Amino acid sequence: MVDIDLIRRKLSRLNMYLEKLKPISEKSLKEYEDYSISFIKAAEAGLISRDLAESIKGSAGMRNILVHEYMDIDDEKVYYAIPLAIKGYKEYIKQVEEFVEKIEEQ
């Protein structure tokens, strides 16, 4: 038996994640790969001093490797995959929803 409620919940969650990817897909590759801005924003928010932000912003890539173990991730591949994922999974959601609607009609 097909659990329609479960399918709908999972599709809803997938759609939520795709919506979160949209702002990233609107950035250029350079903006996507430039993590140094996060330190500047932290200083603007009062989290760290401006001097500290300026002194460590060049290390952003290394921080991400250490903290998130991003060493094996190719940022360029991820960047170019985002629009494909958004388009492809939106179609996936549409087709699964159509399938669920057919089941409900039976």
N, C-alpha and C positions, 0 to 999 in steps of 0.2 A: 504494500500500500504506500502511496505517495503522501508524505507529510507536507501539505500545501503551506501551512503556517510556517514551518521550518524553512521551506524554500523562499517564501516571501521575506522572512527575517534576514536570511543570508543575502538575498538580492538587495534588500534595503541597505544592509551594511556595506556591501560591495559598492553600491551607488554612492554612499557617503564617502568612502575612500577615494573614489574617482573624482568627486567634487573637490576634495582636498588637493588632488593633483593638479587641478586646473590652473591655480595661480603659478605653480611651478612651470607649467608648460608655456606660460606667457613670458617667461624670462629668456634671455639669450643664454647660450652655452657658457659664456664667461660669467654672467651673473649667477648661473646655477652652480658653477664650480668655485665661486668666490665666497669662502666662508668667513673672511676677515671682517665683513660687515657685522657679523654677530657680536664681535667684541665692541665695536663702536656703538651699536644699539644698547649693549649692556651698560656702557658708560652713560649714554643718554638717559637711561632709565634709573641711573643712580646706583646700579648694582656694583660697579667697579669704577675706579677713577679713570679719567680721560687719559692720564699719563700711562697707566697700566694698559689700557686698551690699545693705545698707540704702540707701546713697546712689544706687545704680544700678538698683534693682529697678523703679522707675517707667519706666525706659527700655526695658523688655523688648520691647515691641511694635516700637519703632524698631530695636532690634538685629535682630529677626527680618526686618524689611523689608530692612535693609542686608546681612545675612549670607545670607539664603535667598531674597531677592527675592520676598517674600510680598505685595508691594504689591497685586497684582491678584487675590489669593485672598480670597474671601469666607468668613471663618471660620464664619459661621452656616450657610451652604450646605453646607460640608464637614461640620460637626458633625451636621446633620440627615441627611446622606447616609450617614453611617457605619452606622447600624443597617440601613438599606435595603441597603447593599452587603453587609453580613454575611449577612443573610437571603437576598438574591438570589443571591449567589455560592455560598452553601452548597447551594442548590437546583441551581445550575449544575453544581457538582462532582458532586452526586448523579446528575444526569441523564447527564453525560458518563461517569461510572463505569458506569452501567447500559448505556450504549451500548458501552463497551469490553468489558464482560462478554458481551454478545451476540456481538460479533465473535470473542471467544475461544471461545465455544461452537460456532462454525461450523467 
